[in-house]
């Protein structure tokens, strides 16, 4: 399984499986296409694990104690569960436009990529504000601070879990001159935040919306629109329909269609592309990107293949 010294490993975001016999050559492959048989098998698994729905009392407890469940999660895992997202700059170069080390991601032909004139223009003398909704323990904030040396960049982060915020502030990379984190329930109609409406350049929404009750998702997106400046951008990435994580659920964990409770009582939703389009466009955003990122991850030691499905998008507030 070792690569020879003469072989050049393809960069992250640009690894394509052209020969099925080479599937175990790398740990991951990008833009993997599914055939109808694989789609049907996935659909059958979801139908099976959705047969039994959780009781109303249990669902009420999940909602009322959602913050406690996330506090318990971070109390157990601290900052060890999620890895820092160094892949961010391949998918969303707008987050650190002064970082030139990330490879350029090539998406499948025909996907909705932003045009050059739509890119955010960075001026060295202009304050640039980024806000991450659901910042967790800083796995997005700290890589941005490491890769971008823009002296005018300031990053805000809000999270539902007070424990996560506490852990973030204890990190040696936490610098109050460059970032600020705080507890925020993003599903509330009125946000209590340390910045003004129409002030943010970028809002980061990565693997967060899926943890929220679908009924409350429009509130989050509407508030994002309110606080972005005209021309500002939301970068979005989350779980897609038939992702491996959805197919692994057992019977008895389903809340509603494509919405589940994990064993630790945190929740997760699996999106269709059109749902994301509708959420953002209804709030007033224009769509610059909405694509299904199908990745094949490989356990070369156990000779296992694992299919991941994510939805990725970029949404801009009109000028």
FIPA-259591 format. One record per residue: x negated, y negated, z of N, C-alpha, C in turn; residue number from 1. Coordinates in steps of 0.2 Angstrom, whole numbers, padded with zeros to 4 digits, m for minus. Example, Ala and Ser with C-alpha at 12.3 -4.5 7.8 and 13.67 -1.06 7.14 Angstrom:
% FIPA-259591
m0066,0028,0039,m0062,0022,0039,m0066,0016,0039,1 .
m0064,0011,0035,m0068,0005,0036,m0064,0000,0039,2 .
END
This chain:
% FIPA-259591
m0004,0006,0000,0000,0000,0000,m0004,m0006,0000,1 .
m0011,m0006,0001,m0015,m0012,0001,m0016,m0015,m0006,2 .
m0016,m0021,m0006,m0018,m0024,m0013,m0025,m0024,m0014,3 .
m0027,m0023,m0020,m0034,m0023,m0022,m0036,m0031,m0022,4 .
m0043,m0032,m0021,m0046,m0038,m0021,m0044,m0043,m0027,5 .
m0043,m0039,m0033,m0042,m0043,m0039,m0035,m0045,m0040,6 .
m0031,m0042,m0036,m0024,m0044,m0037,m0022,m0050,m0033,7 .
m0018,m0054,m0037,m0016,m0061,m0034,m0009,m0060,m0031,8 .
m0008,m0061,m0025,m0001,m0060,m0022,0003,m0066,m0024,9 .
0009,m0065,m0027,0013,m0070,m0028,0015,m0074,m0022,10 .
0016,m0081,m0023,0018,m0085,m0018,0025,m0084,m0016,11 .
0026,m0086,m0009,0033,m0085,m0007,0038,m0089,m0011,12 .
0043,m0087,m0012,0048,m0090,m0017,0047,m0089,m0024,13 .
0042,m0085,m0026,0041,m0084,m0033,0039,m0076,m0034,14 .
0042,m0072,m0030,0040,m0065,m0031,0046,m0061,m0034,15 .
0045,m0059,m0040,0050,m0056,m0044,0049,m0048,m0045,16 .
0054,m0044,m0043,0053,m0037,m0045,0055,m0035,m0052,17 .
0050,m0034,m0056,0051,m0033,m0063,0050,m0025,m0064,18 .
0047,m0021,m0060,0046,m0014,m0060,0049,m0011,m0054,19 .
0054,m0007,m0054,0057,m0004,m0048,0052,0000,m0044,20 .
0047,0003,m0048,0042,0008,m0045,0037,0004,m0040,21 .
0037,m0003,m0041,0033,m0007,m0037,0036,m0010,m0031,22 .
0042,m0008,m0029,0046,m0011,m0024,0042,m0011,m0017,23 .
0038,m0007,m0016,0034,m0007,m0009,0027,m0010,m0010,24 .
0026,m0014,m0015,0020,m0017,m0016,0019,m0023,m0012,25 .
0025,m0027,m0010,0025,m0033,m0006,0031,m0032,m0001,26 .
0031,m0037,0004,0036,m0036,0009,0043,m0039,0007,27 .
0043,m0043,0002,0049,m0046,0000,0049,m0048,m0007,28 .
0055,m0048,m0010,0056,m0050,m0018,0061,m0055,m0018,29 .
0061,m0060,m0023,0065,m0065,m0023,0070,m0064,m0029,30 .
0076,m0067,m0028,0081,m0068,m0034,0083,m0061,m0036,31 .
0084,m0056,m0032,0086,m0049,m0034,0093,m0049,m0036,32 .
0094,m0046,m0041,0101,m0046,m0044,0105,m0039,m0042,33 .
0111,m0040,m0040,0115,m0034,m0038,0119,m0031,m0044,34 .
0120,m0025,m0044,0125,m0022,m0049,0132,m0021,m0046,35 .
0137,m0019,m0050,0143,m0019,m0048,0144,m0013,m0042,36 .
0140,m0008,m0043,0140,m0002,m0038,0138,m0004,m0031,37 .
0132,m0008,m0031,0130,m0011,m0025,0135,m0015,m0022,38 .
0138,m0020,m0026,0143,m0024,m0023,0149,m0020,m0020,39 .
0151,m0015,m0024,0157,m0011,m0021,0156,m0008,m0015,40 .
0149,m0005,m0014,0147,m0002,m0008,0148,m0006,m0002,41 .
0145,m0013,m0003,0145,m0018,0002,0152,m0020,0004,42 .
0156,m0020,m0001,0163,m0022,0000,0167,m0017,0004,43 .
0165,m0011,0003,0169,m0005,0007,0166,m0005,0014,44 .
0160,m0007,0015,0157,m0007,0022,0161,m0012,0026,45 .
0162,m0018,0023,0165,m0024,0026,0172,m0022,0028,46 .
0176,m0019,0023,0182,m0017,0024,0183,m0013,0030,47 .
0178,m0008,0031,0178,m0003,0036,0177,m0006,0043,48 .
0172,m0011,0043,0170,m0014,0050,0175,m0019,0052,49 .
0179,m0021,0047,0184,m0026,0049,0191,m0024,0051,50 .
0192,m0017,0051,0198,m0014,0052,0201,m0016,0059,51 .
0197,m0016,0064,0199,m0017,0071,0197,m0024,0073,52 .
0201,m0028,0075,0200,m0035,0077,0200,m0036,0084,53 .
0196,m0040,0087,0195,m0042,0094,0202,m0044,0097,54 .
0203,m0043,0103,0209,m0046,0106,0209,m0053,0107,55 .
0215,m0056,0108,0216,m0063,0109,0212,m0065,0115,56 .
0213,m0062,0121,0209,m0063,0127,0202,m0064,0126,57 .
0199,m0059,0122,0192,m0058,0121,0190,m0064,0117,58 .
0194,m0066,0112,0192,m0072,0107,0192,m0078,0111,59 .
0197,m0079,0116,0198,m0085,0120,0191,m0086,0124,60 .
0189,m0080,0127,0183,m0080,0131,0177,m0082,0127,61 .
0176,m0080,0121,0171,m0081,0117,0170,m0089,0115,62 .
0176,m0092,0114,0176,m0099,0113,0175,m0103,0119,63 .
0178,m0101,0124,0177,m0105,0130,0170,m0105,0133,64 .
0167,m0099,0132,0160,m0098,0135,0155,m0098,0130,65 .
0156,m0101,0124,0151,m0101,0119,0144,m0104,0121,66 .
0145,m0110,0125,0138,m0113,0127,0134,m0108,0132,67 .
0138,m0105,0136,0135,m0100,0141,0132,m0094,0137,68 .
0135,m0092,0132,0132,m0086,0128,0126,m0088,0125,69 .
0125,m0094,0122,0119,m0096,0119,0114,m0098,0124,70 .
0116,m0101,0130,0111,m0102,0136,0108,m0095,0138,71 .
0112,m0090,0138,0110,m0083,0140,0105,m0081,0135,72 .
0106,m0082,0129,0102,m0079,0123,0095,m0082,0124,73 .
0095,m0089,0125,0088,m0092,0125,0085,m0091,0132,74 .
0089,m0090,0137,0086,m0088,0143,0082,m0081,0143,75 .
0085,m0077,0139,0081,m0070,0138,0075,m0071,0133,76 .
0077,m0074,0127,0072,m0074,0122,0067,m0080,0122,77 .
0069,m0085,0126,0064,m0091,0126,0063,m0094,0119,78 .
0057,m0095,0117,0055,m0097,0110,0052,m0091,0106,79 .
0053,m0085,0108,0050,m0079,0104,0054,m0076,0099,80 .
0061,m0077,0099,0065,m0074,0094,0065,m0076,0087,81 .
0066,m0083,0086,0065,m0086,0079,0058,m0088,0078,82 .
0056,m0087,0072,0049,m0089,0070,0050,m0096,0067,83 .
0044,m0100,0067,0044,m0106,0064,0045,m0106,0057,84 .
0049,m0110,0054,0052,m0110,0047,0047,m0113,0042,85 .
0041,m0110,0041,0036,m0113,0037,0038,m0113,0030,86 .
0044,m0108,0028,0046,m0108,0021,0051,m0114,0019,87 .
0052,m0118,0024,0057,m0124,0023,0055,m0128,0017,88 .
0048,m0129,0016,0046,m0134,0012,0046,m0131,0004,89 .
0046,m0125,0004,0047,m0122,m0003,0054,m0123,m0005,90 .
0059,m0122,0000,0066,m0122,m0002,0068,m0130,m0002,91 .
0066,m0134,0003,0068,m0140,0004,0062,m0145,0004,92 .
0058,m0146,m0001,0053,m0151,m0001,0054,m0158,0001,93 .
0060,m0160,0001,0062,m0166,0003,0061,m0168,0011,94 .
0060,m0162,0015,0059,m0163,0022,0052,m0166,0023,95 .
0047,m0164,0019,0040,m0166,0020,0037,m0168,0013,96 .
0039,m0173,0010,0037,m0175,0003,0030,m0176,0002,97 .
0026,m0178,0008,0019,m0179,0008,0015,m0172,0009,98 .
0019,m0166,0010,0016,m0160,0010,0015,m0157,0003,99 .
0009,m0156,0001,0008,m0153,m0006,0006,m0146,m0006,100 .
0006,m0143,0000,0003,m0136,0000,0008,m0131,m0001,101 .
0015,m0132,m0001,0020,m0127,m0002,0021,m0126,m0009,102 .
0022,m0120,m0011,0023,m0118,m0018,0030,m0121,m0021,103 .
0031,m0122,m0027,0038,m0124,m0030,0042,m0118,m0031,104 .
0048,m0118,m0028,0053,m0112,m0029,0056,m0113,m0036,105 .
0056,m0107,m0039,0059,m0107,m0046,0065,m0103,m0045,106 .
0071,m0106,m0046,0078,m0102,m0045,0080,m0100,m0051,107 .
0085,m0095,m0051,0087,m0092,m0058,0090,m0097,m0062,108 .
0089,m0096,m0069,0092,m0100,m0074,0099,m0102,m0073,109 .
0101,m0108,m0074,0108,m0109,m0073,0111,m0111,m0066,110 .
0106,m0111,m0061,0108,m0113,m0055,0108,m0120,m0054,111 .
0112,m0123,m0049,0113,m0130,m0049,0107,m0134,m0045,112 .
0102,m0135,m0049,0096,m0138,m0046,0097,m0146,m0046,113 .
0094,m0150,m0042,0095,m0157,m0042,0090,m0160,m0048,114 .
0093,m0165,m0051,0088,m0168,m0056,0083,m0173,m0053,115 .
0078,m0174,m0056,0073,m0178,m0054,0075,m0185,m0051,116 .
0079,m0188,m0055,0081,m0195,m0052,0085,m0195,m0046,117 .
0088,m0189,m0044,0092,m0188,m0038,0087,m0187,m0032,118 .
0081,m0186,m0032,0077,m0184,m0027,0076,m0191,m0022,119 .
0076,m0189,m0016,0075,m0195,m0011,0068,m0198,m0012,120 .
0068,m0205,m0013,0062,m0208,m0014,0059,m0210,m0007,121 .
0053,m0209,m0006,0049,m0210,0001,0045,m0216,0000,122 .
0046,m0222,0004,0042,m0227,0003,0038,m0228,0010,123 .
0031,m0229,0009,0027,m0229,0015,0029,m0233,0021,124 .
0032,m0239,0019,0034,m0244,0024,0041,m0243,0026,125 .
0045,m0238,0025,0052,m0237,0026,0053,m0232,0032,126 .
0056,m0233,0037,0058,m0228,0042,0062,m0223,0039,127 .
0060,m0217,0041,0064,m0211,0038,0066,m0207,0044,128 .
0073,m0205,0044,0076,m0202,0050,0079,m0195,0047,129 .
0077,m0190,0051,0080,m0183,0050,0083,m0181,0056,130 .
0089,m0178,0055,0093,m0175,0061,0094,m0168,0059,131 .
0092,m0163,0064,0094,m0156,0063,0100,m0155,0068,132 .
0105,m0152,0065,0111,m0150,0069,0110,m0142,0071,133 .
0110,m0141,0078,0108,m0134,0080,0101,m0133,0080,134 .
0097,m0137,0083,0089,m0137,0082,0086,m0131,0086,135 .
0090,m0127,0090,0087,m0122,0094,0081,m0124,0098,136 .
0076,m0120,0097,0070,m0122,0101,0064,m0125,0097,137 .
0066,m0128,0091,0062,m0132,0087,0059,m0129,0082,138 .
0061,m0123,0079,0058,m0119,0074,0058,m0123,0067,139 .
0062,m0128,0067,0062,m0132,0061,0059,m0139,0062,140 .
0060,m0142,0068,0057,m0148,0070,0049,m0148,0070,141 .
0046,m0143,0073,0039,m0143,0074,0035,m0142,0067,142 .
0038,m0137,0063,0034,m0137,0056,0034,m0143,0052,143 .
0040,m0147,0053,0040,m0153,0049,0035,m0158,0052,144 .
0035,m0158,0058,0030,m0163,0062,0023,m0161,0060,145 .
0022,m0154,0059,0015,m0152,0058,0013,m0153,0050,146 .
0018,m0153,0046,0016,m0153,0039,0017,m0160,0036,147 .
0021,m0164,0039,0021,m0171,0037,0018,m0176,0042,148 .
0014,m0180,0039,0010,m0185,0043,0013,m0192,0042,149 .
0019,m0192,0039,0022,m0199,0038,0023,m0202,0044,150 .
0019,m0208,0045,0020,m0212,0052,0027,m0215,0053,151 .
0031,m0215,0048,0037,m0218,0048,0043,m0213,0049,152 .
0041,m0207,0050,0046,m0201,0050,0048,m0200,0058,153 .
0054,m0200,0059,0056,m0198,0066,0062,m0193,0065,154 .
0061,m0188,0069,0066,m0182,0069,0070,m0181,0075,155 .
0077,m0181,0075,0081,m0180,0080,0084,m0172,0080,156 .
0085,m0170,0085,0088,m0163,0085,0093,m0162,0091,157 .
0099,m0159,0089,0104,m0158,0094,0106,m0151,0094,158 .
0107,m0148,0100,0109,m0141,0101,0114,m0140,0106,159 .
0119,m0135,0105,0124,m0133,0110,0121,m0131,0116,160 .
0115,m0128,0116,0113,m0125,0122,0108,m0129,0126,161 .
0109,m0131,0132,0105,m0135,0136,0098,m0131,0137,162 .
0099,m0125,0138,0093,m0121,0139,0088,m0121,0133,163 .
0091,m0121,0127,0086,m0122,0121,0083,m0129,0121,164 .
0087,m0134,0123,0084,m0141,0123,0078,m0141,0128,165 .
0079,m0138,0134,0074,m0138,0139,0068,m0135,0137,166 .
0069,m0129,0133,0063,m0125,0130,0059,m0130,0125,167 .
0063,m0133,0121,0060,m0137,0116,0056,m0143,0119,168 .
0058,m0146,0124,0055,m0151,0127,0048,m0149,0131,169 .
0048,m0143,0132,0042,m0140,0136,0036,m0138,0131,170 .
0038,m0138,0124,0033,m0136,0119,0028,m0141,0119,171 .
0021,m0139,0118,0016,m0144,0118,0016,m0148,0112,172 .
0020,m0146,0107,0020,m0150,0100,0026,m0156,0101,173 .
0030,m0156,0106,0035,m0160,0107,0032,m0167,0109,174 .
0033,m0172,0104,0030,m0179,0105,0036,m0184,0104,175 .
0037,m0187,0110,0043,m0192,0110,0042,m0198,0106,176 .
0036,m0199,0103,0035,m0204,0098,0037,m0202,0091,177 .
0038,m0196,0090,0040,m0193,0084,0046,m0189,0083,178 .
0049,m0187,0089,0055,m0184,0089,0059,m0184,0096,179 .
0065,m0183,0096,0070,m0183,0102,0075,m0178,0101,180 .
0076,m0173,0106,0081,m0168,0106,0086,m0169,0112,181 .
0092,m0167,0111,0097,m0168,0116,0103,m0163,0115,182 .
0107,m0162,0120,0112,m0157,0120,0118,m0161,0116,183 .
0121,m0157,0111,0126,m0159,0107,0131,m0153,0105,184 .
0137,m0154,0106,0142,m0150,0104,0145,m0153,0097,185 .
0142,m0150,0092,0144,m0153,0085,0151,m0152,0083,186 .
0155,m0148,0087,0162,m0147,0085,0166,m0153,0088,187 .
0164,m0157,0092,0168,m0162,0095,0169,m0168,0090,188 .
0175,m0171,0090,0177,m0176,0085,0172,m0182,0085,189 .
0170,m0184,0091,0166,m0190,0092,0159,m0187,0095,190 .
0154,m0188,0091,0147,m0186,0093,0144,m0192,0098,191 .
0141,m0189,0103,0137,m0194,0107,0130,m0193,0105,192 .
0127,m0197,0101,0120,m0197,0098,0117,m0203,0099,193 .
0110,m0203,0098,0106,m0209,0099,0104,m0213,0093,194 .
0108,m0212,0088,0107,m0216,0081,0114,m0218,0079,195 .
0114,m0223,0074,0120,m0226,0072,0123,m0222,0066,196 .
0129,m0224,0065,0132,m0221,0058,0129,m0224,0052,197 .
0129,m0220,0047,0126,m0223,0041,0118,m0224,0042,198 .
0115,m0220,0046,0108,m0222,0047,0103,m0216,0045,199 .
0105,m0210,0044,0101,m0204,0043,0099,m0203,0036,200 .
0093,m0201,0034,0091,m0200,0028,0093,m0192,0026,201 .
0091,m0188,0031,0092,m0181,0029,0096,m0178,0036,202 .
0100,m0173,0035,0103,m0169,0040,0102,m0162,0038,203 .
0099,m0158,0043,0097,m0151,0042,0102,m0147,0045,204 .
0105,m0142,0041,0110,m0138,0044,0108,m0130,0041,205 .
0104,m0127,0045,0101,m0121,0044,0103,m0115,0049,206 .
0107,m0110,0046,0109,m0105,0050,0113,m0107,0057,207 .
0117,m0112,0056,0120,m0115,0062,0128,m0115,0061,208 .
0130,m0117,0055,0137,m0118,0053,0141,m0111,0054,209 .
0137,m0105,0053,0140,m0099,0054,0141,m0097,0061,210 .
0138,m0100,0066,0140,m0099,0073,0146,m0102,0075,211 .
0149,m0106,0071,0155,m0110,0073,0161,m0107,0071,212 .
0167,m0108,0074,0173,m0106,0072,0175,m0109,0066,213 .
0177,m0105,0060,0178,m0109,0054,0183,m0114,0054,214 .
0188,m0114,0059,0193,m0120,0060,0189,m0126,0061,215 .
0184,m0126,0065,0180,m0132,0067,0175,m0134,0062,216 .
0173,m0130,0057,0168,m0132,0053,0169,m0139,0049,217 .
0175,m0140,0047,0176,m0147,0044,0174,m0153,0048,218 .
0175,m0152,0055,0173,m0158,0059,0166,m0159,0059,219 .
0162,m0154,0059,0155,m0154,0059,0153,m0158,0052,220 .
0155,m0156,0046,0154,m0159,0040,0156,m0166,0039,221 .
0162,m0167,0042,0164,m0174,0042,0160,m0179,0046,222 .
0157,m0177,0052,0153,m0181,0056,0146,m0182,0052,223 .
0144,m0176,0049,0138,m0177,0045,0138,m0182,0040,224 .
0144,m0182,0037,0145,m0188,0032,0145,m0195,0035,225 .
0148,m0195,0041,0148,m0202,0044,0141,m0204,0046,226 .
0137,m0200,0048,0130,m0203,0051,0125,m0203,0045,227 .
0126,m0200,0040,0121,m0200,0034,0122,m0207,0031,228 .
0116,m0210,0029,0116,m0216,0025,0119,m0215,0018,229 .
0122,m0220,0015,0123,m0219,0008,0117,m0216,0004,230 .
0118,m0211,0000,0112,m0208,m0004,0108,m0203,0000,231 .
0110,m0202,0007,0107,m0197,0011,0109,m0190,0009,232 .
0105,m0185,0012,0106,m0178,0009,0107,m0173,0015,233 .
0111,m0168,0014,0112,m0163,0019,0108,m0157,0015,234 .
0104,m0153,0019,0101,m0147,0016,0104,m0142,0020,235 .
0106,m0137,0017,0110,m0131,0020,0108,m0124,0018,236 .
0107,m0120,0023,0106,m0113,0022,0109,m0109,0027,237 .
0113,m0103,0025,0116,m0099,0030,0118,m0092,0027,238 .
0121,m0088,0031,0122,m0081,0029,0127,m0081,0023,239 .
0126,m0077,0018,0131,m0076,0013,0135,m0069,0014,240 .
0140,m0069,0010,0144,m0063,0010,0140,m0057,0008,241 .
0141,m0051,0012,0138,m0045,0011,0130,m0045,0013,242 .
0128,m0050,0017,0121,m0049,0019,0121,m0043,0024,243 .
0114,m0041,0024,0113,m0035,0028,0116,m0035,0035,244 .
0115,m0041,0038,0118,m0042,0045,0125,m0041,0045,245 .
0129,m0042,0040,0136,m0041,0040,0138,m0034,0039,246 .
0134,m0030,0035,0135,m0023,0034,0133,m0019,0040,247 .
0129,m0021,0044,0127,m0017,0050,0132,m0018,0056,248 .
0137,m0022,0055,0142,m0022,0061,0146,m0016,0061,249 .
0147,m0014,0068,0151,m0008,0069,0159,m0010,0070,250 .
0163,m0006,0069,0170,m0007,0070,0171,m0010,0078,251 .
0176,m0015,0078,0177,m0017,0085,0174,m0024,0086,252 .
0170,m0027,0081,0166,m0033,0083,0169,m0039,0078,253 .
0174,m0037,0074,0177,m0042,0070,0182,m0047,0073,254 .
0181,m0053,0072,0185,m0059,0074,0191,m0060,0069,255 .
0189,m0061,0063,0193,m0062,0057,0189,m0061,0051,256 .
0192,m0062,0045,0188,m0061,0039,0181,m0064,0039,257 .
0176,m0060,0039,0169,m0061,0038,0167,m0065,0044,258 .
0170,m0065,0050,0168,m0068,0056,0168,m0063,0061,259 .
0162,m0062,0065,0160,m0057,0070,0157,m0059,0076,260 .
0158,m0055,0081,0155,m0057,0088,0149,m0052,0088,261 .
0143,m0054,0090,0137,m0050,0091,0138,m0047,0098,262 .
0133,m0042,0099,0133,m0039,0106,0132,m0043,0111,263 .
0129,m0049,0110,0127,m0054,0115,0133,m0059,0116,264 .
0138,m0058,0112,0144,m0063,0112,0143,m0069,0108,265 .
0137,m0070,0105,0137,m0076,0100,0140,m0074,0094,266 .
0142,m0078,0090,0147,m0077,0084,0143,m0079,0077,267 .
0145,m0075,0072,0142,m0077,0065,0147,m0076,0060,268 .
0147,m0080,0055,0152,m0080,0049,0147,m0079,0043,269 .
0150,m0076,0038,0147,m0075,0032,0151,m0078,0026,270 .
0147,m0083,0023,0150,m0087,0018,0151,m0085,0011,271 .
0156,m0087,0007,0156,m0087,0000,0154,m0093,m0003,272 .
0151,m0094,m0009,0149,m0100,m0012,0154,m0105,m0012,273 .
0160,m0103,m0014,0165,m0108,m0015,0168,m0111,m0008,274 .
0167,m0108,m0003,0169,m0110,0004,0164,m0116,0005,275 .
0158,m0116,0004,0153,m0121,0006,0155,m0127,0001,276 .
0156,m0126,m0005,0158,m0131,m0010,0164,m0135,m0007,277 .
0169,m0131,m0006,0175,m0135,m0003,0174,m0139,0003,278 .
0170,m0136,0008,0169,m0139,0014,0166,m0146,0013,279 .
0161,m0146,0009,0157,m0152,0008,0160,m0157,0003,280 .
0163,m0155,m0002,0167,m0159,m0007,0173,m0162,m0004,281 .
0176,m0159,0001,0182,m0161,0004,0180,m0167,0008,282 .
0174,m0167,0011,0172,m0172,0016,0169,m0178,0012,283 .
0168,m0177,0005,0166,m0183,0001,0159,m0182,m0002,284 .
0156,m0177,m0001,0149,m0176,m0003,0149,m0174,m0011,285 .
0144,m0175,m0014,0143,m0173,m0021,0138,m0167,m0020,286 .
0139,m0162,m0024,0135,m0156,m0024,0129,m0156,m0029,287 .
0123,m0155,m0026,0117,m0155,m0030,0115,m0148,m0031,288 .
0116,m0144,m0026,0114,m0137,m0027,0118,m0132,m0023,289 .
0120,m0127,m0025,0124,m0121,m0022,0122,m0115,m0025,290 .
0118,m0111,m0022,0116,m0105,m0025,0116,m0099,m0020,291 .
0117,m0093,m0023,0116,m0087,m0019,0109,m0085,m0019,292 .
0105,m0084,m0013,0098,m0082,m0013,0099,m0075,m0011,293 .
0098,m0070,m0016,0097,m0063,m0014,0090,m0061,m0014,294 .
0088,m0059,m0008,0081,m0057,m0007,0081,m0049,m0004,295 .
0076,m0046,m0007,0075,m0039,m0005,0069,m0039,0000,296 .
0070,m0037,0006,0065,m0036,0011,0063,m0029,0012,297 .
0057,m0028,0012,0054,m0021,0012,0050,m0019,0019,298 .
0052,m0014,0022,0048,m0011,0027,0043,m0006,0024,299 .
0037,m0008,0023,0033,m0003,0019,0030,0003,0023,300 .
0030,0002,0030,0029,0007,0034,0034,0013,0034,301 .
0040,0011,0035,0046,0016,0035,0049,0017,0028,302 .
0046,0014,0023,0048,0014,0016,0056,0013,0016,303 .
0058,0007,0019,0065,0005,0019,0066,m0001,0015,304 .
0072,m0002,0011,0073,m0008,0008,0079,m0011,0011,305 .
0079,m0018,0012,0085,m0021,0015,0087,m0028,0011,306 .
0093,m0028,0010,0095,m0033,0005,0098,m0039,0009,307 .
0095,m0045,0009,0098,m0051,0012,0101,m0055,0007,308 .
0107,m0059,0010,0110,m0063,0005,0111,m0070,0009,309 .
0109,m0075,0006,0110,m0082,0009,0113,m0087,0004,310 .
0116,m0091,0007,0119,m0097,0003,0115,m0103,0004,311 .
0112,m0106,m0001,0108,m0112,0000,0111,m0118,m0004,312 .
0111,m0124,m0001,0114,m0129,m0004,0111,m0136,m0002,313 .
0112,m0141,m0007,0110,m0148,m0005,0116,m0152,m0007,314 .
0118,m0157,m0003,0124,m0161,m0003,0122,m0168,m0002,315 .
0124,m0173,m0006,0122,m0180,m0005,0128,m0184,m0004,316 .
0128,m0189,0000,0133,m0194,0002,0132,m0199,m0004,317 .
0137,m0200,m0008,0137,m0205,m0013,0134,m0212,m0011,318 .
0131,m0216,m0015,0129,m0223,m0014,0135,m0227,m0014,319 .
END
